[in-house]
Amino acid sequence: MIMKNNSKGGLHIVAIGGGTGLSTMLRGLKLYTTNITAVVTVADDGGGSGILRQDLGILPPGDIRNCILALANTEPTMEQLLQYRFTEGMLKGQNFGNLFLAAMIGISKNFEEAVKKMSDVLAVSGKVIPVTLDDVRLVAELENGTIIKGESQIPVVQQKENSKIKRIYIEPSHAEPFEEVLVDILNADAIVLGPGSLYTSVIPNLLVDGVCDAIEASKAVKVYVCNIMTQPGETLGYTACDHVKALFEHGLKSLDYIIVNNGEIPHDYMKRYIKDMSQPVEYDKNQLESMGIKVVEENLVALKKEFIRHDEQKLAEVIVSLLK
C-alpha cells in the first residue's frame, strides 16, 4: 500500500484529456499530491457548454468545470450545487457550474483568469488549464471519406455511417497552446493521457501546436490509461493496441506505460453495454510490449449506477507506484 502524500506539493503530475474519465482520475490523484496540472480539451460544442459557447462566445466550460470540482476541497452541498442541472424553463439543460464559470468570465479580464478565480474559490488542489485559448473546432474524417464537423456530431454520424474514424483534426489547424501547458509538461514527473473518449477527449489535446513535441522532450514518465470499455461512435471493436496506434497516428511519439483493466465486468452490466455494441477493451500484452511499452494490468472496475468507471483511488495508486 502506498502512503498518501498529505504534504503540500509532491509529485508533479500532468493529466491530459477531458470528459468524465479525466475528472474521475483527478479525484484519486489529489489524495497523493497537490502538484497536479489538468490540461483540458476545449473542443466541446454540445449540450449546455455548446449553447454557452455559441451565445456568449466563450470557450466551452463543461470539462473545465468537472476538473475543477474533481480537484476541489469543498463541502458536498457546494459540489451538488455546482453540478445541478436545471430541468425546467429557459435554463432547462444548463448546468449551474457552467453558469458560475460563465459569470466569473464576465467579471474577469479573460478566460484563464476566470478559471483561476473559480479554482481559488473552491480551494482546488493543483490547477486546471485549457490546452489552448483559441476557438477550435473538431473535425473527423471517416474511412469512407465522410467529413464530420463538430465534436458532438462525430459519434452520432460515425454510427450512422458505420465507418471507422480515419483521423481527427482541428480548425484552425495551428492552434496556439496555452503557455503554461508546455511549461508544465516539460517540468512534470509524470504525464498521464486518458482515460476518456479517445477521439473527442484525449487526442484533441495532441493536435494543438507544440504539445506532442513537449511531451517527447519531457523527461517525465509517460503513461496512457486505456479505457475499460469500447465506445459507440468512436472505438467499437478497438483493442488497447488500436487505442495506442491512434495516439501515435495523431502525433504522440512514445509511451513508457499503458495501464489496462484485467477485472471482470458483472453480467448485468455487460448486458446493458452489449445493447450499445460496447465490450471490454481487450489487450495483447506481447504486442504492446513489442512497441516498447510496459503493460500494467490491474482490476480497475468501479460500478457507478448503470455505468462502468475506473476505480479512482486504485488507478491513482497504480500511477503513483510507477513513479516510486
C-alpha atoms as a printed R data frame, in Angstrom:
    type eleno elety resid chain resno       x      y       z
1   ATOM     1    CA   MET     A     1   0.000  0.000   0.000
2   ATOM     2    CA   ILE     A     2   1.361  3.396  -0.985
3   ATOM     3    CA   MET     A     3   1.198  6.093   1.659
4   ATOM     4    CA   LYS     A     4  -0.836  9.113   0.685
5   ATOM     5    CA   ASN     A     5   1.007 12.380   0.374
6   ATOM     6    CA   ASN     A     6  -0.627 14.805   2.798
7   ATOM     7    CA   SER     A     7   2.061 17.470   2.500
8   ATOM     8    CA   LYS     A     8   1.885 20.453   0.183
9   ATOM     9    CA   GLY     A     9   3.347 19.783  -3.230
10  ATOM    10    CA   GLY     A    10   4.518 16.293  -4.056
11  ATOM    11    CA   LEU     A    11   4.956 14.592  -7.399
12  ATOM    12    CA   HIS     A    12   4.178 16.867 -10.341
13  ATOM    13    CA   ILE     A    13   1.614 15.048 -12.482
14  ATOM    14    CA   VAL     A    14   0.246 16.488 -15.720
15  ATOM    15    CA   ALA     A    15  -3.030 14.816 -16.680
16  ATOM    16    CA   ILE     A    16  -4.217 15.380 -20.247
17  ATOM    17    CA   GLY     A    17  -7.730 14.723 -21.521
18  ATOM    18    CA   GLY     A    18 -11.306 15.736 -20.873
19  ATOM    19    CA   GLY     A    19 -14.736 14.405 -20.036
20  ATOM    20    CA   THR     A    20 -15.710 12.079 -17.198
21  ATOM    21    CA   GLY     A    21 -12.569  9.941 -17.444
22  ATOM    22    CA   LEU     A    22 -10.163 12.760 -16.624
23  ATOM    23    CA   SER     A    23 -12.190 14.130 -13.706
24  ATOM    24    CA   THR     A    24 -12.553 10.620 -12.241
25  ATOM    25    CA   MET     A    25  -8.791 10.106 -12.271
26  ATOM    26    CA   LEU     A    26  -8.140 13.543 -10.754
27  ATOM    27    CA   ARG     A    27 -10.295 12.704  -7.716
28  ATOM    28    CA   GLY     A    28  -7.925  9.864  -6.929
29  ATOM    29    CA   LEU     A    29  -4.671 11.654  -7.734
30  ATOM    30    CA   LYS     A    30  -5.377 14.581  -5.391
31  ATOM    31    CA   LEU     A    31  -5.098 12.143  -2.465
32  ATOM    32    CA   TYR     A    32  -1.412 11.648  -3.290
33  ATOM    33    CA   THR     A    33  -0.206 15.056  -4.470
34  ATOM    34    CA   THR     A    34  -1.406 18.635  -4.721
35  ATOM    35    CA   ASN     A    35   1.037 19.313  -7.549
36  ATOM    36    CA   ILE     A    36  -1.369 18.406 -10.353
37  ATOM    37    CA   THR     A    37  -1.936 20.140 -13.679
38  ATOM    38    CA   ALA     A    38  -5.068 19.126 -15.553
39  ATOM    39    CA   VAL     A    39  -4.753 20.021 -19.244
40  ATOM    40    CA   VAL     A    40  -8.262 20.053 -20.669
41  ATOM    41    CA   THR     A    41  -9.619 19.964 -24.211
42  ATOM    42    CA   VAL     A    42 -11.823 22.882 -25.308
43  ATOM    43    CA   ALA     A    43 -13.353 21.313 -28.417
44  ATOM    44    CA   ASP     A    44 -16.740 20.509 -26.837
45  ATOM    45    CA   ASP     A    45 -19.656 22.003 -28.758
46  ATOM    46    CA   GLY     A    46 -22.624 20.000 -27.447
47  ATOM    47    CA   GLY     A    47 -25.130 20.329 -24.598
48  ATOM    48    CA   GLY     A    48 -25.096 23.263 -22.216
49  ATOM    49    CA   SER     A    49 -21.428 24.002 -22.920
50  ATOM    50    CA   GLY     A    50 -22.165 24.289 -26.625
51  ATOM    51    CA   ILE     A    51 -25.037 26.704 -26.005
52  ATOM    52    CA   LEU     A    52 -22.889 28.962 -23.818
53  ATOM    53    CA   ARG     A    53 -20.071 28.757 -26.343
54  ATOM    54    CA   GLN     A    54 -22.402 29.924 -29.096
55  ATOM    55    CA   ASP     A    55 -24.391 32.506 -27.108
56  ATOM    56    CA   LEU     A    56 -21.566 34.122 -25.134
57  ATOM    57    CA   GLY     A    57 -18.595 33.450 -27.389
58  ATOM    58    CA   ILE     A    58 -16.650 31.762 -24.571
59  ATOM    59    CA   LEU     A    59 -14.656 28.550 -24.511
60  ATOM    60    CA   PRO     A    60 -16.817 25.541 -23.521
61  ATOM    61    CA   PRO     A    61 -16.848 25.398 -19.705
62  ATOM    62    CA   GLY     A    62 -18.103 21.834 -19.096
63  ATOM    63    CA   ASP     A    63 -14.874 19.811 -18.962
64  ATOM    64    CA   ILE     A    64 -13.044 22.637 -17.173
65  ATOM    65    CA   ARG     A    65 -15.821 22.738 -14.545
66  ATOM    66    CA   ASN     A    66 -15.714 18.968 -13.987
67  ATOM    67    CA   CYS     A    67 -11.949 19.019 -13.462
68  ATOM    68    CA   ILE     A    68 -12.125 21.982 -11.068
69  ATOM    69    CA   LEU     A    69 -14.745 20.156  -8.997
70  ATOM    70    CA   ALA     A    70 -12.716 16.947  -9.057
71  ATOM    71    CA   LEU     A    71  -9.712 18.765  -7.561
72  ATOM    72    CA   ALA     A    72 -11.758 20.987  -5.227
73  ATOM    73    CA   ASN     A    73 -11.782 20.752  -1.460
74  ATOM    74    CA   THR     A    74 -15.294 21.914  -0.749
75  ATOM    75    CA   GLU     A    75 -18.484 20.917   1.033
76  ATOM    76    CA   PRO     A    76 -20.706 18.216  -0.555
77  ATOM    77    CA   THR     A    77 -23.588 20.702  -0.758
78  ATOM    78    CA   MET     A    78 -21.458 23.104  -2.793
79  ATOM    79    CA   GLU     A    79 -20.475 20.318  -5.170
80  ATOM    80    CA   GLN     A    80 -24.145 19.319  -5.530
81  ATOM    81    CA   LEU     A    81 -24.991 22.932  -6.316
82  ATOM    82    CA   LEU     A    82 -22.279 23.292  -8.958
83  ATOM    83    CA   GLN     A    83 -23.298 20.006 -10.599
84  ATOM    84    CA   TYR     A    84 -27.010 20.878 -10.540
85  ATOM    85    CA   ARG     A    85 -28.709 20.843 -13.939
86  ATOM    86    CA   PHE     A    86 -31.892 22.846 -14.428
87  ATOM    87    CA   THR     A    87 -34.883 20.759 -15.505
88  ATOM    88    CA   GLU     A    88 -37.419 23.437 -16.455
89  ATOM    89    CA   GLY     A    89 -37.784 26.863 -18.043
90  ATOM    90    CA   MET     A    90 -35.326 28.767 -20.217
91  ATOM    91    CA   LEU     A    91 -32.385 27.295 -18.320
92  ATOM    92    CA   LYS     A    92 -33.503 23.684 -18.881
93  ATOM    93    CA   GLY     A    93 -30.448 21.512 -19.527
94  ATOM    94    CA   GLN     A    94 -27.990 24.104 -18.253
95  ATOM    95    CA   ASN     A    95 -25.527 23.248 -15.505
96  ATOM    96    CA   PHE     A    96 -25.181 25.742 -12.637
97  ATOM    97    CA   GLY     A    97 -21.406 25.228 -12.511
98  ATOM    98    CA   ASN     A    98 -21.157 26.226 -16.178
99  ATOM    99    CA   LEU     A    99 -23.163 29.380 -15.451
100 ATOM   100    CA   PHE     A   100 -20.944 30.091 -12.440
101 ATOM   101    CA   LEU     A   101 -17.831 29.927 -14.626
102 ATOM   102    CA   ALA     A   102 -19.534 31.998 -17.344
103 ATOM   103    CA   ALA     A   103 -20.335 34.678 -14.733
104 ATOM   104    CA   MET     A   104 -16.752 34.527 -13.462
105 ATOM   105    CA   ILE     A   105 -15.581 35.202 -17.031
106 ATOM   106    CA   GLY     A   106 -17.832 38.258 -17.029
107 ATOM   107    CA   ILE     A   107 -16.019 39.781 -14.029
108 ATOM   108    CA   SER     A   108 -12.521 38.727 -15.121
109 ATOM   109    CA   LYS     A   109 -10.063 40.043 -17.699
110 ATOM   110    CA   ASN     A   110 -10.040 36.773 -19.629
111 ATOM   111    CA   PHE     A   111 -10.929 33.071 -19.567
112 ATOM   112    CA   GLU     A   112  -7.767 31.906 -17.820
113 ATOM   113    CA   GLU     A   113  -8.196 34.436 -15.006
114 ATOM   114    CA   ALA     A   114 -11.794 33.277 -14.537
115 ATOM   115    CA   VAL     A   115 -10.681 29.651 -14.245
116 ATOM   116    CA   LYS     A   116  -8.054 30.630 -11.675
117 ATOM   117    CA   LYS     A   117 -10.576 32.643  -9.642
118 ATOM   118    CA   MET     A   118 -13.060 29.757  -9.624
119 ATOM   119    CA   SER     A   119 -10.258 27.394  -8.597
120 ATOM   120    CA   ASP     A   120  -9.307 29.721  -5.731
121 ATOM   121    CA   VAL     A   121 -12.916 29.958  -4.527
122 ATOM   122    CA   LEU     A   122 -13.189 26.163  -4.431
123 ATOM   123    CA   ALA     A   123  -9.739 25.569  -2.892
124 ATOM   124    CA   VAL     A   124  -8.504 23.428  -5.764
125 ATOM   125    CA   SER     A   125  -5.517 21.125  -5.253
126 ATOM   126    CA   GLY     A   126  -3.290 21.878  -8.239
127 ATOM   127    CA   LYS     A   127  -4.566 23.728 -11.280
128 ATOM   128    CA   VAL     A   128  -6.827 23.299 -14.286
129 ATOM   129    CA   ILE     A   129  -5.843 24.902 -17.589
130 ATOM   130    CA   PRO     A   130  -7.246 24.792 -21.134
131 ATOM   131    CA   VAL     A   131  -4.922 23.267 -23.726
132 ATOM   132    CA   THR     A   132  -5.493 26.346 -25.911
133 ATOM   133    CA   LEU     A   133  -7.361 29.633 -25.705
134 ATOM   134    CA   ASP     A   134  -8.163 29.504 -29.431
135 ATOM   135    CA   ASP     A   135 -11.718 28.818 -30.555
136 ATOM   136    CA   VAL     A   136 -11.098 25.404 -32.127
137 ATOM   137    CA   ARG     A   137 -13.495 23.086 -33.914
138 ATOM   138    CA   LEU     A   138 -13.010 19.322 -34.024
139 ATOM   139    CA   VAL     A   139 -13.333 17.581 -37.400
140 ATOM   140    CA   ALA     A   140 -13.307 13.853 -38.181
141 ATOM   141    CA   GLU     A   141 -12.634 12.078 -41.449
142 ATOM   142    CA   LEU     A   142 -14.104  8.588 -41.709
143 ATOM   143    CA   GLU     A   143 -12.579  5.771 -43.729
144 ATOM   144    CA   ASN     A   144 -15.420  6.081 -46.259
145 ATOM   145    CA   GLY     A   145 -14.445  9.719 -46.874
146 ATOM   146    CA   THR     A   146 -17.233 11.355 -44.854
147 ATOM   147    CA   ILE     A   147 -16.201 14.584 -43.108
148 ATOM   148    CA   ILE     A   148 -17.881 15.350 -39.759
149 ATOM   149    CA   LYS     A   149 -17.592 18.835 -38.280
150 ATOM   150    CA   GLY     A   150 -18.199 19.404 -34.578
151 ATOM   151    CA   GLU     A   151 -17.264 17.272 -31.553
152 ATOM   152    CA   SER     A   152 -20.867 16.480 -30.643
153 ATOM   153    CA   GLN     A   153 -21.665 15.259 -34.167
154 ATOM   154    CA   ILE     A   154 -18.742 12.836 -34.503
155 ATOM   155    CA   PRO     A   155 -20.159  9.843 -32.586
156 ATOM   156    CA   VAL     A   156 -23.657 10.416 -33.981
157 ATOM   157    CA   VAL     A   157 -22.633 10.486 -37.655
158 ATOM   158    CA   GLN     A   158 -19.959  7.800 -37.223
159 ATOM   159    CA   GLN     A   159 -22.576  5.323 -36.021
160 ATOM   160    CA   LYS     A   160 -24.945  6.298 -38.824
161 ATOM   161    CA   GLU     A   161 -22.220  5.884 -41.478
162 ATOM   162    CA   ASN     A   162 -20.854  2.720 -39.817
163 ATOM   163    CA   SER     A   163 -17.348  3.631 -40.936
164 ATOM   164    CA   LYS     A   164 -14.279  3.838 -38.700
165 ATOM   165    CA   ILE     A   165 -12.621  7.142 -37.874
166 ATOM   166    CA   LYS     A   166  -9.575  7.598 -40.104
167 ATOM   167    CA   ARG     A   167  -8.280 10.769 -38.478
168 ATOM   168    CA   ILE     A   168  -9.224 13.728 -36.312
169 ATOM   169    CA   TYR     A   169  -8.069 17.288 -36.886
170 ATOM   170    CA   ILE     A   170  -8.874 20.771 -35.654
171 ATOM   171    CA   GLU     A   171  -9.817 24.020 -37.347
172 ATOM   172    CA   PRO     A   172  -7.889 26.269 -37.341
173 ATOM   173    CA   SER     A   173  -5.092 23.767 -37.837
174 ATOM   174    CA   HIS     A   174  -2.428 25.781 -35.998
175 ATOM   175    CA   ALA     A   175  -3.973 26.464 -32.601
176 ATOM   176    CA   GLU     A   176  -1.570 28.094 -30.156
177 ATOM   177    CA   PRO     A   177  -1.037 26.209 -26.887
178 ATOM   178    CA   PHE     A   178  -1.749 27.950 -23.596
179 ATOM   179    CA   GLU     A   179   1.766 28.836 -22.429
180 ATOM   180    CA   GLU     A   180   1.587 27.042 -19.063
181 ATOM   181    CA   VAL     A   181   0.706 23.785 -20.819
182 ATOM   182    CA   LEU     A   182   4.134 23.399 -22.436
183 ATOM   183    CA   VAL     A   183   5.998 24.627 -19.353
184 ATOM   184    CA   ASP     A   184   4.227 22.159 -17.050
185 ATOM   185    CA   ILE     A   185   4.649 19.246 -19.471
186 ATOM   186    CA   LEU     A   186   8.396 19.890 -19.680
187 ATOM   187    CA   ASN     A   187   8.702 20.063 -15.878
188 ATOM   188    CA   ALA     A   188   6.440 17.124 -14.994
189 ATOM   189    CA   ASP     A   189   7.388 13.943 -13.134
190 ATOM   190    CA   ALA     A   190   4.615 12.101 -14.969
191 ATOM   191    CA   ILE     A   191   2.403 12.806 -17.971
192 ATOM   192    CA   VAL     A   192  -0.836 10.841 -17.984
193 ATOM   193    CA   LEU     A   193  -3.077 10.604 -21.049
194 ATOM   194    CA   GLY     A   194  -6.646  9.413 -20.549
195 ATOM   195    CA   PRO     A   195  -8.837  7.767 -19.562
196 ATOM   196    CA   GLY     A   196 -11.649  9.187 -21.673
197 ATOM   197    CA   SER     A   197 -13.068  9.314 -25.176
198 ATOM   198    CA   LEU     A   198 -10.120  8.609 -27.443
199 ATOM   199    CA   TYR     A   199 -11.013 10.848 -30.380
200 ATOM   200    CA   THR     A   200 -13.028 13.593 -28.679
201 ATOM   201    CA   SER     A   201 -11.335 13.989 -25.265
202 ATOM   202    CA   VAL     A   202  -7.733 12.770 -25.419
203 ATOM   203    CA   ILE     A   203  -6.468 13.221 -28.988
204 ATOM   204    CA   PRO     A   204  -7.759 16.819 -29.446
205 ATOM   205    CA   ASN     A   205  -5.115 17.951 -26.940
206 ATOM   206    CA   LEU     A   206  -2.362 16.358 -29.057
207 ATOM   207    CA   LEU     A   207  -3.442 18.375 -32.108
208 ATOM   208    CA   VAL     A   208  -2.529 21.730 -30.568
209 ATOM   209    CA   ASP     A   209   0.852 23.010 -31.802
210 ATOM   210    CA   GLY     A   210   3.809 22.022 -29.663
211 ATOM   211    CA   VAL     A   211   2.044 19.650 -27.284
212 ATOM   212    CA   CYS     A   212   3.385 16.379 -28.729
213 ATOM   213    CA   ASP     A   213   6.886 17.836 -29.079
214 ATOM   214    CA   ALA     A   214   6.807 18.954 -25.441
215 ATOM   215    CA   ILE     A   215   5.651 15.512 -24.295
216 ATOM   216    CA   GLU     A   216   8.501 13.884 -26.203
217 ATOM   217    CA   ALA     A   217  11.073 16.373 -24.899
218 ATOM   218    CA   SER     A   218   9.932 15.970 -21.296
219 ATOM   219    CA   LYS     A   219  11.843 13.579 -19.033
220 ATOM   220    CA   ALA     A   220   8.579 12.644 -17.338
221 ATOM   221    CA   VAL     A   221   7.252  9.101 -17.161
222 ATOM   222    CA   LYS     A   222   4.651  8.876 -19.945
223 ATOM   223    CA   VAL     A   223   1.530  6.854 -19.178
224 ATOM   224    CA   TYR     A   224  -1.637  6.045 -21.119
225 ATOM   225    CA   VAL     A   225  -4.676  4.898 -19.150
226 ATOM   226    CA   CYS     A   226  -6.693  2.767 -21.540
227 ATOM   227    CA   ASN     A   227 -10.476  2.782 -21.366
228 ATOM   228    CA   ILE     A   228 -12.210 -0.179 -19.775
229 ATOM   229    CA   MET     A   229 -14.931 -0.406 -22.434
230 ATOM   230    CA   THR     A   230 -15.052  0.412 -26.135
231 ATOM   231    CA   GLN     A   231 -17.155  3.442 -27.020
232 ATOM   232    CA   PRO     A   232 -20.009  3.593 -29.531
233 ATOM   233    CA   GLY     A   233 -19.344  6.179 -32.213
234 ATOM   234    CA   GLU     A   234 -15.583  6.150 -31.624
235 ATOM   235    CA   THR     A   235 -13.833  2.890 -30.779
236 ATOM   236    CA   LEU     A   236 -16.139 -0.085 -31.331
237 ATOM   237    CA   GLY     A   237 -14.005 -3.193 -31.844
238 ATOM   238    CA   TYR     A   238 -10.799 -1.424 -30.758
239 ATOM   239    CA   THR     A   239  -8.149 -3.278 -28.773
240 ATOM   240    CA   ALA     A   240  -5.734 -1.487 -26.434
241 ATOM   241    CA   CYS     A   241  -3.183 -1.619 -29.238
242 ATOM   242    CA   ASP     A   242  -5.645  0.139 -31.577
243 ATOM   243    CA   HIS     A   243  -6.016  2.927 -28.994
244 ATOM   244    CA   VAL     A   244  -2.228  3.357 -28.818
245 ATOM   245    CA   LYS     A   245  -1.850  3.322 -32.617
246 ATOM   246    CA   ALA     A   246  -4.438  6.111 -32.873
247 ATOM   247    CA   LEU     A   247  -2.435  8.200 -30.394
248 ATOM   248    CA   PHE     A   248   0.746  7.674 -32.410
249 ATOM   249    CA   GLU     A   249  -1.013  8.442 -35.700
250 ATOM   250    CA   HIS     A   250  -2.059 11.798 -34.237
251 ATOM   251    CA   GLY     A   251   1.391 12.927 -33.164
252 ATOM   252    CA   LEU     A   252   2.342 11.161 -29.944
253 ATOM   253    CA   LYS     A   253   5.823  9.714 -30.338
254 ATOM   254    CA   SER     A   254   6.361  7.397 -27.365
255 ATOM   255    CA   LEU     A   255   4.861  5.901 -24.214
256 ATOM   256    CA   ASP     A   256   6.525  4.262 -21.236
257 ATOM   257    CA   TYR     A   257   3.459  2.530 -19.766
258 ATOM   258    CA   ILE     A   258  -0.077  1.566 -20.627
259 ATOM   259    CA   ILE     A   259  -2.474  0.786 -17.783
260 ATOM   260    CA   VAL     A   260  -5.125 -1.771 -18.739
261 ATOM   261    CA   ASN     A   261  -8.015 -3.310 -16.844
262 ATOM   262    CA   ASN     A   262  -7.981 -7.059 -16.202
263 ATOM   263    CA   GLY     A   263 -11.012 -7.080 -13.905
264 ATOM   264    CA   GLU     A   264 -14.256 -8.807 -14.862
265 ATOM   265    CA   ILE     A   265 -17.420 -6.909 -15.734
266 ATOM   266    CA   PRO     A   266 -20.555 -8.124 -13.890
267 ATOM   267    CA   HIS     A   267 -23.043 -9.896 -16.136
268 ATOM   268    CA   ASP     A   268 -25.913 -7.424 -15.640
269 ATOM   269    CA   TYR     A   269 -23.647 -4.511 -16.595
270 ATOM   270    CA   MET     A   270 -22.341 -6.399 -19.638
271 ATOM   271    CA   LYS     A   271 -25.908 -6.922 -20.865
272 ATOM   272    CA   ARG     A   272 -26.523 -3.160 -20.809
273 ATOM   273    CA   TYR     A   273 -23.307 -2.357 -22.645
274 ATOM   274    CA   ILE     A   274 -23.831 -5.084 -25.248
275 ATOM   275    CA   LYS     A   275 -27.080 -3.339 -26.260
276 ATOM   276    CA   ASP     A   276 -24.851 -0.458 -27.449
277 ATOM   277    CA   MET     A   277 -22.433 -2.984 -29.024
278 ATOM   278    CA   SER     A   278 -19.845 -1.925 -26.424
279 ATOM   279    CA   GLN     A   279 -17.442 -4.501 -24.992
280 ATOM   280    CA   PRO     A   280 -14.394 -4.668 -22.693
281 ATOM   281    CA   VAL     A   281 -11.196 -3.399 -24.339
282 ATOM   282    CA   GLU     A   282  -9.038 -6.452 -24.995
283 ATOM   283    CA   TYR     A   283  -5.263 -6.276 -24.946
284 ATOM   284    CA   ASP     A   284  -2.369 -8.329 -26.262
285 ATOM   285    CA   LYS     A   285   0.463 -7.873 -23.808
286 ATOM   286    CA   ASN     A   286   3.136 -9.190 -26.174
287 ATOM   287    CA   GLN     A   287   2.006 -6.889 -28.985
288 ATOM   288    CA   LEU     A   288   2.087 -3.821 -26.730
289 ATOM   289    CA   GLU     A   289   5.490 -4.745 -25.313
290 ATOM   290    CA   SER     A   290   6.832 -5.184 -28.856
291 ATOM   291    CA   MET     A   291   6.043 -1.461 -29.281
292 ATOM   292    CA   GLY     A   292   8.340 -0.681 -26.351
293 ATOM   293    CA   ILE     A   293   5.502 -0.069 -23.883
294 ATOM   294    CA   LYS     A   294   5.361 -1.692 -20.452
295 ATOM   295    CA   VAL     A   295   1.925 -3.121 -19.665
296 ATOM   296    CA   VAL     A   296   0.428 -2.609 -16.198
297 ATOM   297    CA   GLU     A   297  -2.524 -4.919 -15.553
298 ATOM   298    CA   GLU     A   298  -4.929 -4.198 -12.701
299 ATOM   299    CA   ASN     A   299  -8.547 -4.729 -11.726
300 ATOM   300    CA   LEU     A   300  -9.768 -1.140 -12.057
301 ATOM   301    CA   VAL     A   301 -13.521 -1.699 -12.350
302 ATOM   302    CA   ALA     A   302 -15.815  0.535 -10.309
303 ATOM   303    CA   LEU     A   303 -19.581  0.327 -10.704
304 ATOM   304    CA   LYS     A   304 -21.320  3.725 -10.671
305 ATOM   305    CA   LYS     A   305 -25.102  3.400 -11.035
306 ATOM   306    CA   GLU     A   306 -25.569  1.953 -14.522
307 ATOM   307    CA   PHE     A   307 -22.051  2.837 -15.709
308 ATOM   308    CA   ILE     A   308 -18.629  1.246 -15.509
309 ATOM   309    CA   ARG     A   309 -15.882  3.616 -14.407
310 ATOM   310    CA   HIS     A   310 -12.268  3.397 -13.315
311 ATOM   311    CA   ASP     A   311 -11.759  2.921  -9.588
312 ATOM   312    CA   GLU     A   312 -10.361  6.398  -8.912
313 ATOM   313    CA   GLN     A   313  -8.292  5.527  -5.847
314 ATOM   314    CA   LYS     A   314  -6.865  2.295  -7.234
315 ATOM   315    CA   LEU     A   315  -5.984  3.978 -10.538
316 ATOM   316    CA   ALA     A   316  -4.199  6.804  -8.720
317 ATOM   317    CA   GLU     A   317  -2.328  4.292  -6.604
318 ATOM   318    CA   VAL     A   318  -1.116  2.457  -9.723
319 ATOM   319    CA   ILE     A   319   0.018  5.704 -11.382
320 ATOM   320    CA   VAL     A   320   1.913  6.887  -8.317
321 ATOM   321    CA   SER     A   321   3.527  3.448  -7.903
322 ATOM   322    CA   LEU     A   322   5.129  3.843 -11.339
323 ATOM   323    CA   LEU     A   323   6.961  6.914 -10.058
324 ATOM   324    CA   LYS     A   324   8.301  5.429  -6.838
